[in-house]
Each structure stands twice: as C-alpha cells, then as structure tokens.
Amino acid sequence: MSSATPSPSPVRADVPPEVAAAIERAERVAAQIPDVPVDTPLRPIHKVGVIGAGTMGGGITMNFLNAGLPVVLLEMKQEALDRGLATIRRNYENSMKKGKLTAEQVEARMALITPTLAYDGLRDVDLVIEAVFEDMGVKETVFKTLDEVVPSGAILASNTSYLNIDRIAAFTKRPQDVLGLHFFSPANVMRLLEVVRGAKTAPDVLATSMALARRIGKVAVVSGVCDGFIGNRMLARYGAAAQGLIHAGALPQQVDGALQAFGMAMGPFRMGDLAGLDIGWATRKRRAAEAGVPMQPIVADKLCEAGRFGQKTGAGWYRYEAGSREPLPDPVTEQLITDYRAARGITPRPISDEEIVQRCIYALVNEGARILEEGIAARASDIDLVYLNGYGFPKHRGGPMLHAETVGLAEVVRCLERFASEEGADPSWQPAPLLRRLAAEGKTFN
C-alpha cells in the first residue's frame, strides 16, 4: 500500500504565512498516533466492499475507484443499485465534460465496480465500509452478517456520523477489526476522513486505515468514541448557540450573515437547510430517548413538525423557489420564531454581529477543549484540521483552536464566563477546565 502523503491543502493568497505553516504542520503530525509505532505492519488492501449505493455509498466508492482499487458495491434492491451506478457514472461523465477525465478513464473506473445484491459478494474483500441508515438496529443486522461472511483479517468499518463504534464492534466476534471511517458529503469531494478508534481496535487496523486514507487523498484525523466524534460533537454546541440566538432575538439571516462575514463557508441555518433539518431532529430525538428525558423543544423542531426539512422540501429556515437553491427569508419562519418566544415569555433583544460570532465560535472552542481533555482528539491541531476540511471554517483563521489562541485564551474565557453568568444560561457555557487552566497559565493549546 502506498504511504505517500496527500498534497497539502491549497492555501488561499490571503492566508497569513504563519497560519499556512501551522496548517501544513498539522497535516504532517495528524498521521502520528502516539501509541502506534510508525513501522506497524499494514494489512493488505486489494479489494474494498461498500454497503449502500446511495449518496454516501456512491461517493465513498468513487474514492477507491479513483485510486485504482476494485469495489464490490452491495445494495438490497436492484433499483437502488442501478440508481447508484447511474449516479457514479454521471459524476464521472461530468468530470469528462470538464476535461478532467477521458472517456477511457471513465470506463476503466466503472469497470472496477462489481455490483451485487448479496452479501456473498463480499467474501473476498479486504475492507468493507457500510453506509446504511443511521440506526443502531440496522447496523447490528449489517455487522452480524458481515461477521459471518467477510474473511478473517478483513477490516470492518462503519461510516456512522454519531453512533457508538464500540457498540457496533460488539455485534461481531472480532471487535479488533472494527473502526469508524466517517466520510463527509459529498464523499468523493470532501478531503476530511474521521478515523474513529474503538476501545478494541487493533493498532494495525488503525495504521492501515490511516495509510489507506492517504492513498485515496484524504486528510485523516483519529478520533476516540463519543457521540458525534470530533466534528459533529462540536457542531452540536455550535448549533445550540445559534438556536439560542434565534430564541433571544436574532433571525436566521442575521446569524448566517454574521458568521459568513467572519469567513464560514455557510451559516448554520443555511447549512441545516442544505443537509436536511430532519437529520438533526432525528438525532435530538435519539439522544433524548437514550437519556430517558423529554426533548426540550426548539424552533428547529417546530419547523420539522411542519414538514419544513430544508431545500429538499422547498422550505426550512428559508424558503426556496422551484429549481433554486437561493435561500429567501420566510415570513412563516419568522412567525414560528415569534410564536415560540411569546409562548415562553421571551422578550426579543437586539443582538450584535460580534455577539453572534463570539457565541457560536467560542462554543466550538469550548467543546474542542473538552474533547482534548477527554483524549477524544490527540491534539488541538487535529481539531483544526477537522473544521478546516469538513465544516467550512475559514482557512485564513487556521481553525477554531488556532483562532482562539490568536484572540487570546483569556479573552475567550472571559466571554464564556459572561455567557455562563446570564440568567437561565446552559451549563455548557462554563469554560472547560483545560481552557480555564491554560488561560490562567498564559499557555496555548498547541
């Protein structure tokens, strides 16, 4: 297996030299896993299995085809399989029209796919990645079946965005061969790959997965097991901060505008509409059920209850004209927000763009500090890579953790303490112990 590193991320001209150097250094050290020797023997990967030919499964498949690796693509129904194959071909043909591929290259890549409707087709793969519905019961069925079919020594990976990899591994008799490979959508474009290490994941499985990530041109970051891993766990705090601003007096377009002016590729409400608001809704319901507590209603739930899931339904936080992805402010959303505030006795207050940025970005930083403290991430620069390559964080700011160091950790702590002191404030605004200690000692994360 090739161990060549991917080319460094393209750095825009407006990225300060010291930030560009920090990003390049972060990419180099991300491959270093403290307790896995660099000379760990790798498992051979000659053929890959992918379960699910939908948006994620198709994108994941393309990564391996692009690297010249044969893929067995499994679906349960012929129509779904045909649809997935057609989408992959269409993506390649679009690249051909742009002059990025020749017709011969398109056919060569398509020829590497072996479509199948039966798990038996996976009997000779070296790695299998499932990209099925995000439900633990579905994952259980898949992994118990894989345990019976896939050869000994093959790596079993889940593309889950949130679910517990240790629980998934326990569905098999070989938890040492199981880990998470969390690709980001569109998987054939986004460079980030979260490699999620379970409690029993073998060192050579981890080393092989990191080397494979480099082979397919990904920036790989190792994460420990927690709900949402590094990126989505932090995103939950970012989203909660944005929701809190809506409850307090802001509107979606103001929050998105302030964060896009800060440099985010997309504000949280536009991003929610693009991804589908029903995804977050399902996650909130799952977390409440697992915790055995009732859901605390938020405006996003009211939108979902009204069937407003975002772009795919023509309305979410914004409304969308037929055939357009342009977000338009919607009086229906504003009325839902007004009704929500009135029902809870909230008097809306003016909110500045500065406060919007501080609350949302420092919520990311604070959760990132907790993730570091818990050992979920090995280093702050790994967290920065996740946000630069998977969540549209502005490259010229170097990632949330580096940005916090630029602002000054003491200033971040002062802002968090102010937010935490407000009446009815969520306990999550309390500065993480690591963040508070580093600020007091005048130190930085890195």
N, C-alpha and C positions, 0 to 999 in steps of 0.2 A: 504494500500500500504506500502510495506517495506520501511523504511527510512535508511536502512543500507548503509554505505558508501562503495564505491568500494575499493578494496585493493589498497594500494599505488602503483604507477608506479614502476616497477622493476628498481633498480638503479645499474648501472654498477660499477664494483670494482674501476674503475679509476675516478669516480665522487668524487670530494673533499667533505669531510663531511659537510662543511658549505653550499655547493651547494645542496647536498642531503637534508639537513634540510630545505633549502629555498623552494625546490620543494614540500616537504611534507606539509609545512606550506601553500604554495599557493593552494594546492588541498583542504586543510581544509577550507580556507577562501573564495574560489570561490563560495561555496554554500550559502554564506551570501549575501543577496540582501538588500542594505541599507534601502529601504522603504517598504520592505515586511517582516512583523513580522514572526519570526520562528514558531509561533503557528498558522499560517494561515491554516484554514481547507482545506484539499485537496479534489479534485474531484475524485470519484472512477473510476479506470481504470480496467475494467474486460475483455474488448474485443477491439482490435485495427483493423482499416481498413488501408490498404496500396493501393494506386492507382499507378499502374505501376509495371510490373513484370520483368523489365529489370535489368541491373547490380545493380543499386542503390536500386530499389524497392525490389529486391530479398534479397540483403544484409540487408536492413532495417528490412524486415520480419524476418530474422533469429535471429536478436537481441531479438525480442519479443518471438519467439518460444523457444529460449534458456532459457528465464525467465519463461516459462510455460504459456504464455499469448496466447489465441486464436487469429488468424489473418484472416480477410477476405481480400483476395487478388484479386483486380479488374484489369482486362485488357479489352481492347476493342475487341480484336480478339483472337479466340481460339488458333491459332498457337503460338501467343506471350505468352499466358497464359501457354500453355503446355511447351514451351521452358523455361519459368521462373521456373516452378515447377521442371522440369528436372535438371536445374542448382542448385537449392536449394538441391535437393536430392543428386546430385553428390558431392556437397560440404560436406554434412553430411557423405556420404559414404567414402569420402577421409579421414575424421576425424576418421571414424570407422577403416579404414585400418591402421591408425597410432596408434590405441589403445586408442583414446581419447573418443570414444563413443561405446556403444554396439549396436547390430542390433536392439534390443528392443527400445533403446533410439532414434535411428534414426526414427523408425516407429512411436513412440509416438510424436515426434516433427512434423513429416509430417502430422500426424492426426489432429494437431491443426490448419491446414490451411483449410479454406473454399474458394475454388476458385469460382469466379463469373465473368460474362460478363455484369452485370447490376448494376447500382448504387443502385437499390433497396436492394441489398445485404448488404448495409451499414446502414440500418435503425435502427440497434440496437448496433452500435459501440459507445464507449465512447471517442475515439480519432481516427482521420483519418489523415494520412500523405500522401500528394501527392508527387510523384517522377516522374513527367511527363516532357515533353520537356521544356527547359528553354526559354519560350516565354510568354510575358505578355498576349497576346491574348488567348493562350491555358490555362493559369492559370485562366483567367477570366471565361472561359467556365466551368472549373472544379469547381471553388468556388461558382459560381452562382447555379450550380447543387447541390453541397453539401448543400448549404443553404436551399434548398427545401427538401432534403432527410434526412439528418442526424438529429438525435433527439436534442431537446433543451438541452443545457448544455454540449453537446459534444465539445471537443476541435478540432479545425480545424487547421492543421499545413501544412506548405509548406517546402519542402526540398530545396528550391531555394538556389543557391550559391551566387547570386548577387542582385536579383530583390527586389524592394521596398515592404516590408511587409505591410506598411500602404496602399499602392495602392491595394494590394491583399485583405486586410481586408475590404476595401471599396466596394468590389464586393459583400459583404454579408450584411445582416441586423443585424449581431451580431459581429461587429469588436472586441468586448471584448473577444471573444472566439478564436481569431486568433493569431497565432505567427509563427515564423520560427523555425524549428528543422532541422538544417543543419548538416547532417551526412557526414562523409568523406569516400572516397572509398579506399579499399573495406569496406563497412559499417559494415560488420559482424566481421571485424578485428580491424579497427582503433578505438582508445579509445575516440577521441575527438567528442564532440557534441556542436556546437554553438547554443545556445538558444536565438533566436532573438526576442526581446521585441518590439512590435509595440507601437505607441502612445496611443492606447486604450486597449492594452492587460490587462485583469483583473489580479490583484495580485494572486488570487487563481489558475488561469491558469498557471502563471509563476511558482508558488510554486509547483504545481502538476507536471509540466514538469521537473523541476529540480529533484524532488523526483523520478520520473519515470526514468530519466537518471541514477541515482544511482542504481535503481533496475535492469537495464539492463547492468550495469557495465561500464558506460561511465564516462569520465571526462567532466563535463558540465561547460561551461563558458557563462555568459549572455553578449549579445551584443546589442547595440542600432541599429537603422536603418540607414544604409548608403550603398552606392554601394560596395558590396563585404564584408560587415560586418567587423569584425576584420581581420581575416586571409587573405582573398583574396584582401581586400583593400591594405594591406601591401605588399602582393605578387606582386601587380601591380607595385609598386615602385621598388621592388627588381628586377623584370623582366625588367623594363625600364633601371635600372642601368646596368644590364647585356647586354642589347641591345646596350646601349651607348658604352660599352667597345668593342663590336664587330665592331661598326661603327668606333671607334677610332684607332683600330689596333690589337686587340686580336682575337683569334679564339675560337670557341665553346669549343674545348677540353682543351684549356688553362684555360678558365673561370671555367669550370666544375672541372678541376683538382685542381685548387687553392681552391675552395670552399669545395670540398670533403676533401682536406688536412686539412682545417680548422675544419672539422668534420661534415659537412652537409651530410645527408644520400645519397643525389644525387644532382648534379649540376643543374642549371636552364634549361640548354639545353637538358640534358638527361631527366629531369622531364617533359619538354614540349613535347618531343617525346613520352614519355610514356602516358601522359594524352591525347594527340592529339592536334596538333597545330591549328586545325580548331576551337577548343573551344575558345581560346584566340582571334583568328581572328574574330569570330562572336561577341565576347564581345566588341572588339575595334570598329567594325562597328556600333554596337548598341549605344555605348557611343557617337560616332561622330554624329549619326543621332539625338540622343536626345539633343545634344548640338547645333545642326544646323550648324556644321562646317565640312569642308572636313577632311578626315583622313590624318594624317601625315604618309606617307609611311615609313615602317621599313623593315629590311631584312626578318623578320618573315612573313610579308605579301607576299613578293616575293616567298618564299618557298610554301606558301599556294596556290598562284596563279598557281604554277607549279604542284599542286596536291600532294605536299610532306607534309603529315599531321603527320608524325612520324612513330612509329612502325607499326601501322595498315596498312600503305601503303608501308612499306618496306623502306621508306626514309623520312627524315625530316631534322633536323640539321645534323644527322648522316645517314649512310646507314646501312641496316640490311640484313644479309644473310637469305635465306629462312629457317624458323623454328628457327631462333636465335634471341635473344634479346640483343646480344652484340653490342654496338654502335661502328661503324667504321668510322673514319674520311673520309669525302667525298669530292673529288675534285670539284664536282658540286656545293656543298655548298660554298666552298672557292671561286669559280669563281663568284657566285652570290654576295658574300660579296665584292670581288674586284670590280665588276661592279658597285655596289651600291656606294662605296667610290668614284670611278672615276667620276660617274655622278654628284656627289656633291662637287667635288674638294677637297676631304679629303685625306690628305697625312697620311698614317698609321704611328703610332709612337710606340716605344717599351713600353709595359705595364708590370709592375711587378706583381707578385702574391700578394704582400702586397697591392697594389692599388686595385686590383680586390676585395679582401676581404673587404677592407675599404669601397669602394663604395657600394657594394651590402649589406653588413651587416648594415652599418650606414644609408643606405636608409630605411631599415626596422625600425631601431630605431627612425629615424626622423618622419616617418609616424606613428609609435606607439605613439610618444609623441603628435602628433596632435589628434590622436584617444582618448587619455587620456584627453586632453584639451577640446575636444568637448563632453566628457561624454559618448562616444560610449562604452568604457570599463570603469569599475569601478575602476580598479587598475592595475598597471604595471604587477603584478604577474599573473593576468588573461591573459594578452597578452603573457607572457612567456609560460603559460600552452598551449595556442593555438598553439604556434610554436613548443613546445616540443612534443605534442601529435598528431599534424596534418600535420606538414610540415618538419619533419626530422631534426629539429635543434639539434645540439649536446648536449646531456644531461649533459655532464661534464661542459658545459659553462652556463647552467641554463636558457637559453632563451635569446632572443636578448636584452631585457631591463636590465636583471641582468648582462649580458656580458658588456653592455655599462657602467654600474656602476663599473665593475671590471677594465675596461680600464681607466675610469675616464670621466665623462660627459664633462669636459672642453676640453679634448683631442678630443672627438667626435665632439664637436662644432668647434674646430679649423680645423679639416679635412673637415667638411661640408662647412665652410666658404671659404676654399681654393677651393673646387669644385665649389661653387657658384660664385666665382670671375673670373672663366675662361670665355673666350670669347664665347658667344653663349650658356652659361650654362642654363639649365632648371631652372625656378624659384623654383621648388620643392627642390633644393639643399639648399635653405636658411634654416638655423636652425629653427625649430619650436619655437615659443615664450616660451613655457613651458620649453623646453630643454635648451634654452639660459638662462632663468631666474634661473633654478636650478643649472646650471653650474656656473653662476656668484655668486650665494649664497653659493656654495660649498655643495649643498644638493644632495640627490638621489631621484629616483622615488618612492621607497618603504618606 
